[in-house]
Amino acid sequence: MNYSIIQDEQRLRDFIDWLPDLKKGETYYVSLLARSKYAAPGALGSDKAQLKRFTSDKDFLFSKIKQLECPIGAYASKTGDVPQAALALYINPNPRSLEAAAKASLIKFAQLITKDYNGYNPHQEVMSEIQKACARKVYFDLDYDHVELESVMSVARECLNVDCLKVLKTRGGFHVLVALDKLDKRYAKSWYKAMTSIPGCDIKGDNLIPVPGCVQGGFVPHFLEV
């Protein structure tokens, strides 16, 4: 028995096609998490655990995700094997800059090596810098919970052109991804305040999102027609 990460192959492949094509020095950052809120109480011993994270271009993204489907028990927590129900796969849809991450890593290492070793892992330090190094803000992500989609869309229709939006249904709510290059210039000064002022918008900006077609605590994230 193996962990199941890919739940809907076609939705995943369509999502990968939808992602922006990468430019020189860019990559995608992906993270597999185990979250206690998706599993039975006490199943992990902590709120969440990062099981695996990696970078990839579009050509190899599907196969790298497939490689996460290792035997049950290969992912472990403080309390034992990580259950399938706890798994959730995330990606940042904005490309990450390897050059910016390399420069930030040099600064980080310069700070670390001037002090006594405190247990840091060089590989993990670099991965964290890659996660933070946004190359291009292609999409602005708005994460909504405990609010109806239609109430958000009613505001969206008044403050921006809806053809610049992509809505991702998730286990706890939905993400609204604003394609900034498609945003009509007449809304440039008004859309942000209007969309972020909607009750239920708790995370906004350059965020990780659940991967469509993959696991999210027993749910399969997918794009909605709006």
Buried (B, 14 or more C-beta within 10 A) or exposed (E): EEBEBBBBEEBBBBBBEEBBEBEEBBBBBBBBBBBBEBBEEEBBEEEBBEBBBBBBBBEEBBEBBEEBEEEEEBBEBEEEEBBBBBBBBBBBBBBBBBEBBBEBBEEBBEEBEEEEEEEEEEEEBBBBBBBBBBBBBBBBBBBBEEBEBEEBBEBBEEBBBEEBBBBBBBBBBBBBBBBBEEBEEEBEEEBBEBBEEBEBBEEBEBBBBBBBBBBBBBBBBBBEEB
